[in-house]
Amino acid sequence: MITKETTLPELIAKYPGTRKVFDDAGLHGCGGALGPQETIEFFARVHGVPLDKLLNDLEAAKEAPSAEYREDLGDILYRRYFRAAIVVIMTAGATLGASMLFLYGLRRSFTSLDLFAPIQAHANAQVFGWVGLFVMGFACQGLPRFKYVRLWRPGLANLAFVGMVAGIALRVSAAWPWSGQTAFGLAGAVLQAASVVLFAVVIVRTLRSSRTRDGWDKYVLFSLACFTLAAILEPLAYWLTRPQVAPDLLIHRVADFMGPYRNLQLFGFAGVMILGVAQRILPTAFGFREVGKRAVPAAFVLLAAGLTLDLAGWFAFRATKAAGWAVASWAGTSAYALGALLLAFELRAFTRGEQGRSTKFIRAAFFWLAVACLMIFAEPFYTQSIGTRFSHAYHGAIRHAFTVGFISLMILGVSSKVVPILQGIDVRSLPGLWVPFLFVNAGNALRVFSQVATDLIPGPAFPIMGLSGTLEVVGLGVWGIHLWRLMAPRPAPAGAPRGAITPDRTVASIADEFPQTLDVFEKFGFKELKNPLLRNTLARRVTVRMACGMKHVDEAAFLAALRTCTETVEAPVQPEAVK
């Protein structure tokens, strides 16, 4: 009998026809031919399917014909996006940023104009490369499954990936002076804009093809609108701050629009997307509380209206110099912060969540979100207390708490669970990732608090701040290597040397090497191996021991029959090396 504790690999291996039931509920290529290492209960919760109905449908499909396993471009596209994001964060993202931060620490100043071009290239790589590529990859993989549809035109999504990577490379090439600096930087920005527009079309068409409508849909659409607008404005932003612009004019332009432009990217695109999708995935896959129905639209209004007021108020302030508009801009950002905190409270982000390696990242992410929000509320009072109208150090600390503390830790936490599931790996068998957790949090804490301290005690604070980025790079590097290895192609377990038939060898490898054993397999009830499709998919992940357990076959008798048929013996025990 099929129970909620039955795992997908166990069930699909025993009853291949049940694969179609899971595919109809959004499984598709996730986890390989046998599906991810998760229980039916977990699958039902994550995919929003009533458990009783799923169990009944699976019982009815026991004797159904084998469902074809098909992995298309839409199923594997996330790996390309994620790998590219890891490359970006370890080069032009965190590593370049840490080196620039180190120079700021040595110079004890944030106003080194000669570092402006590489800093802007770093910021572009962080927004479009690190955050952008991860969001795009997750959207291509997760949103269709949440909506029970296939990704619309995955080939176009792949084209958007190629364009984005090329755009980031061109944009980063403009970080240092050379003859093609401006032309390449502008070309990269244009390519990024085109790629984001193409990606947004793919996701919108995918969402429109679904019959289901959810409260978090508006978050995704608003985020896509912000991402698209920010990408379209990127060529203009680059042109207005290109290396040839005079220093005085450059400073004036940065003050005019760079702050709200970054808020559009970080708060509007990244923040709203994460807070929206979190409502769908954190309660189902991570054990947090479901957001209340009234809180979903209320938080959205605070986020969207708050961001709009923030941007409008800032531009009005720069145009009129009226202090009231600056207050309006701060009020808008504060409203955004209230919306974010409302969702954190609804999710019970600090008290709920299942035990697992990912939960600590997610809780820490919401902690840093709360820190950023509280700092937003306190900003005008802080600047007044130190006798200045604006503190670059304090404002930058807010942004870092939000980008590295909230956004990056959410990426680390969600990916550390989602990627193993997609790869068919049991998360419980993986390391706890304490090294990246501690290093990224320590680096972020050191950066946020030492950067604020540069207003008060610049002598010791600047060098400490300059070293904080190194801790983050180390943590991200350890995590990146781990995730990269998880996404590597997984060979079917051989279990034993060629020629030896042991309980840990896959049935497909035995059938491939000894075709005469197909009759033995059929005699013991494994008639599915006669089907070439099943032999080349399911059987490549099922060992003899697993197969005997599924069919309730005596393992010793089965192994004896196989060895008699092939005239082989057990694999010899390897002698220990002489010390």
N, C-alpha and C positions, 0 to 999 in steps of 0.2 A: 504494500500500500504506500502511496506517495504521501509524505507528511511535510509539514512546513520546515522541518529540520533537514530534509533531503537537500543535498547540494546539486547545483546544476550539472556539473560534470558527471556525477553519479547517475543522474536521471537520463541525461541525453545519451550517455554511453549505453545504458541499458535499453532505453526506448528512444531511438533516434527520431521518431516521428514527432516527439514533443518539442523538438527544436522550433518548429513553426509557431507553436503557441507563444514561446518566448520572443520570437522575432516579431510577431504581431503586437507584442507589448513593448517593443522598442529595443530588443537585444541586438539584432542585426549582427555585425561583425565583432561585437565586444567579447573579449576573452578567448577568441579563437574558436575552433570547431566545437569544443565541448562547453564553451561559455566560461564566465569568470568563476573563481573559487568563492562562491557565496551560496547561502541557503535560499530556498524558495521564498521564505518569509522576508528576507532582506531584499530580494529582487522585487517582490510585490510592493514593499514600502517605498523603495527608491523610484520605481517606475509608476507609482500611483495606481496600482491595479488592486482591486479587492482580493484579499487572500483566498477567501472561500471560492470565489469564481475562478481564480487561477488554478486552484487545486482540482476543481471539477473539470475544467478544460483539459488539464494535463492527464487526468484519469481517462477521459474520453479519447485522448490522442495516443494512448499506449500502443495500440495496434495500427496506428496510422502509418502510411508509407514514409520512408526516410525523407527528411527535409534536406534539401541541398544547402550546404554551407557555402555562402558566397561573401567574400570580403572585397568590397570595392574601394575606390579612391576615397570616398567620404568616410570610410571606416578607419583609414590609416593616416589621413591628412594631418591629424593632430600631432603625430610624431614629428613631422617636418616643422610645424610651427614651434613646438616645444623645444626641439633641438636647436633651432635657429635662435630662439629666445635665450637659451643657455649660453650659446656662443656670444651673443650680444652682451649679456650681463657680465660675462667674464672678460670682455675686451673693452668696447667703447662705453659700456654701461658702468658697472660698479668699479672696475679696475681703473678706467680713465678718471672717473669721478674721485676715487680715493687718492690718486696721484695729484689731481688738482687741489684737493682738500689739504694734502700734505704741504703743497706750496703755499696755500693760504696761511697755514699754521706757521710756516717759517717766516713769511712776510708780515704776519700779524695784521692782516688787512683783507677785507672783502672786495676792495675796489681796484684790483689789478686788471686794467683794461687789456693788457697783453694776453690775458687768459680768457678773454670773453669768447673768442671763437671756439676753442676747445670745450669750454663749459657749455656753450649752446649745443655743440655736437653731442656732448654727453647727455644733456637734457633731452635732445631729440631721440637719441638711442634708448633712453630710459622709457620715454612715453610710447614711441612707435615700435621699438624693438623689444624691450623687456615686457612691459605691460601690454602693449598692443598685440604682439605676436601670441602671447599666452591667452589673452582674451579671445582673439580670433580663432586660435586652435581649439579652445574649449567650446566656443560657440558652434563651430563646425561639427564637433563631436557630440556635445551634450544637448543643445537646444532641439535638434531633430528628435532625439530619443525622448526628451521631456514632452514633446508634442506628438509622438507616435507617427512621425513621417520620416521620409528620407531627405537628406540634404539636397536642396535644389541646385542642379548644375555644379557638381563638385569640381569639374574641370575649371570653371570660372573661379572657384574658391582657391584652387591651386595656382591659377594665374595671378590672383591677388597676392598670394604668398610670394611668388617669384618677384613680382613687382615691388613688394614691400621690402624684401631682403636687398634687392638691387638699390632701391631708394635709400635705405639706411646706409649701405656701403658708400654711395655717392655723397650722402650728407656728411658722413664722418670724414671723408677725404677732404672736406672743406675746413677741417679743424686747424690746419696749419697753412702758413703762407706758401703758395706756389702759383704758377701762371694760370692754372685752371681752377683755382680755388672757388671763385664766385660762380663760374659757369656750372661746375660739378655740384656745388651746394644747391644751386637753384634747380638744376635738373633732378637731383635727388628728392627735393621737396615736392616737385611736380609729380614725380613717379609715386611718391607716398600718397599724395592726394588721390590720384587715379586708383590706386590699389584699395584705399579705404572706401571709396565710392563703390567700387566693384564688390567688395566684401559686404558692404551694407545692403546692396541690392540682393545678393545671394541670401542673406539672413532674413531680410524682410519677405522675400518670396517664399522662403521655407516656412516662416511663421504663418503666412497667409494661406498656405496649403493645408494647414491643420484645422480641424474642426473644434479643437479645444481652445478656450480662452481663460486666462488666469490673471489674477490681480497684479502679478509681477511683470506681465507683458509690457505694461506702460513704462516700467523702469528700463527694460531692454531697448525699447524704441526710443526713449528719450536719450539714453546713453549713445545709441547709434547716431542720433541726430547731432549730439555734441561732438562725437568722434569725427563725423563727416565734416561738420563746420570747422573744427579745429584743423583737420587735414587740408581743407580747401584754403584756409588762411595761412597755412605753413609757408607756401612760397612767398606770400606777401610779407610775413613776419621775417623771413630770412632776408629778403631784399631790403627791407627797411633797416636791418641791423647788419648788413654785409660789411666786410672788412674795410671797404673804401669810405664808409661814412665817418665824418669828422667826430672826434671824441665828445665834444659838447653836445652835438646833435644826437649822437648815439645814446648818451645818458638821458637826454630829454625823452627820446622815443621809448627807451626801456621803461622809464617811469610812467609814460602815458598808457602803454598797453600790455607790457610783458606780464605783469601780475595777473590781471584778469584773463589773459590768454592761457596762462598756466592753470588757473582755476577752472577754466573751461575744459582743459584736458584732464586734469586730475580729479576734480570734484564732479564735473559733469559727465565725462566719459567713464573713467575708471571707477570712481566711487559709486556712482549710481548703478553701473553694471554689476559690481560686486554685491552691493546691498540688495539689488533686485534678485539676482540668481541665488543669493544666500537664502532667501525666503523659500526657495524651491528645494535646495540641496541640503542645507544644514539640518533641518528637522528630519528628513528622510534617510540620509546617508550617514549623518554624524550624531544623531540623537539629541539635537537641540529642540527647544519648544517651537511649535508652529506659531507663526505670527497671526494675531487676531485679525478678523476680517475688517474691522473699522480702522485698525492701525495701518493697514497696507495703503489705502488712499490718503490717509492723514499724513503719513511720513512722506509719501510721494509729493504732496503739495508743498510741504516744508522744504524738501530738497530742491524741487524744480523752481518754485517761486523764490526761494532763498537765493539760489544761484543767479537767477535772472535779476533780482534786486541788487545783488552784489556787483554784477557786471555793469548794469545801468548806472548805479550810484557812483561807481568809480569813474566811468567815462564822463558823467556829468560833473563830478568834482574836478577832474582835470581840465574840463572846458570852462567852468565858471569860477573855480577856486573857492566855492562856497562850502564852508565846513559842514553844513547840514547834509550835503550829498555824501561826504566821507562817512558820516554817522549812518546814513542809509545803507552804504556799502557794507559797513560792519554789521549792521542789523540783518542784512541779507545773508551774510556768511554765518551769523549766529543762528538764524532760522534753519539753515542747512545743517548746522551742527546739532540742533534740537531734533531734526528728522532722523539723523544718523543714530543719535542716542536712543530715540524712541524704538527704533528697530533692534538695537542691541539689547534693550530692556525686554522687548517682546520675545526675542529669541532666548532670553535668559543666558546670555553669552558667557557669563562668568560662573554660573552654577550648574548648568546642564551640559550635556554632551557625553557620549559613550567613552569608555576607557579605550584608548588607542593612541598610536604615535602621532596622529594628526591633530588631536583635540588640543594639545598644549599650544600648537601654533595658532590655532583659531582663537583660543582664549586670549593669547598674548596679542594677537592682531586687534581684537576688540579693546583690550586694555590701552594700546597705543592710539586707537581711534578716540577713546575717551580722553586721553591726555591731549590730543590735538584739539578736540572740541572745547575742553576746559581752557586751553591756552587761547583759543579764539575768543571766548567770552571775556577773558582777562586782558586781552591785548591793549585796548585804549587806556586801561588803568595802569598797566605796566609802563607804557610809554610816558604817561603823565608823571609817574613816580620817579622816572630817571631823567625827566626834563627834556624830552625830545618828542617830535611829532610822529616819527616813524623809526622803528628799529629793524634794520636789515637782519640783524642776528636773530632777534625774537621771531620775526616773520618766517625766516628760513628754517628755524627750529620747528615751527608748526608744520611747515610743508614736509620736512623730513620725517616727523612723527607720523604723518599721514601716508607718505609714499613708501618708506621702508618699513615703518612700524606696522601700518595697517595693510596696505596693498601688497607689499612683498611677502609678509608673513602669511597672508591669506593665500597667495599663490603657492607658497611652500607647503602649507597645511593641506589644502585641497588636492594638490597634485600628488602629494605623498600617499594619498589613499586612492584617488581616482585612477592614476596610471597603473598601479598593480592590478586593479580590477579589470581595466581595459586589456591588460596583457595576460590575464588569466593566472595571476600569481596570488598566492595566499598572503595577505597583508601580515598575518600573524607570524609568518616565518621571517619577516624583514627586521632590520635593526631599528631602534627607536629614534634615530636621528637627533640625539641629544647634542652632539657637537655643533651642527648648524644652528640648532635652536638657541643654544647658549651664546655662541659667537655673534649671531645676527642681533640678538636682543642686547647683548652687552655693548656691541658697537653702536647700535641705535641709541641706547641710553646715554652713552658717553657723548655722542654727537649732539643730541638734543640739549642736554643740560650744560655741556661745556660751551656750546655755541651761544646760549643765552648768557652764560657767565662772561663771554668776551665783552659784553657791555659794562661789566662791573670790575672784573679783574683780568684785563686782556693779557697781561704778561704771562701768567701760567695757563690761562684757559685756551689760548690759541694753539700752543703745541699739543695739548691734550686732544683738542678737537681734530687737529691734523692727523693724529694717529688712529682716530676712531674708525675711519673708513677701512683700514687694514683688517680689523676684526670682522667687519661685514663681508669683505671679499673672501676671507678664509671660510666663513660659514656658508656663504653662497656657493663657493667652489666645492666644498664637501657634498653639499646637497645636490649640486649640478652633476657631479660625477655619478652619484648614486642614481639619480633619475635617468641619466643617459644610459646607464647599464641596464636599468629596468626596461627601457624601450628597445634594447638590442634584440635582434632575432633570437628566438629561443629554440635551439635544436631539440628534437624529440629525445627523451632520455633513453640512452642505449642500455644502461643498467648492467651490461656484462660484455666481455670481449666477444668478438665475432666468433660464432661456432658454438658458444656455450648457451644453454637454455636454462635460465634461472628465473625465480619469481619476479625479479625486478626488471626484466627485459620486456620491452613493449611487444604486444602481439603482432603489430605490423612488421617489425623488424624480423621476427621469426618467420612470418609468412613470406616476406620478401626473400629471405635467404634460403628458406626451405619450403618451396611451393607445395611439396607433397604433404605438408602438415595441415593443409586446408581441410582435408578429409577428417583429420583428427579433431580439428576445431569444430567442424560441423557435427561430428558424433557426440561431442560433449555439450552441444547446444549453442555454439557460436556460429550459427549459419550466416550472420551478418557479414562475416569476413569474405564470403563469396561475392559480395557486392564490391566492385573496385572502388566506387566512390567512398564508401565507408572505410574501406581498408586504407585509403590514402588520406583520410581526415581523422575520424574519431579514433581509429585503432592506433594511430601514431602517438597518442597520449595516454593510452591505457596499457598498464603493465599486466603481466600474467596474474599477479596477485590481485590486482583490482578487478580483473575480469572474473576470476573465480569467486570473489566476494559478491559481485553483481549477480552472477548466475547460480550462486550457491553450489558451486562445483568443488569436489574434493581436490585441493591443490596438489597434494602428493601424487594422487592417481593421475591427474592431468599431466603433470610434469613427466611422470614415468612414461606415459603414452607418447608424449612429444619426443622424448629422448630415444625411445625405442624406434620411433619412426625415422629419426634422423641419425641414430646410432652415435649420439653424443653423450657426454657425461657432464656432471656438474663442473662449474668453473673452479679451477684449482685455487686454493688459498695461496696468495702471494707471500713468499717468505720475507721476514723483516730484513731491512738493510743492515749490513754488518757495520757496527759502530767502531 
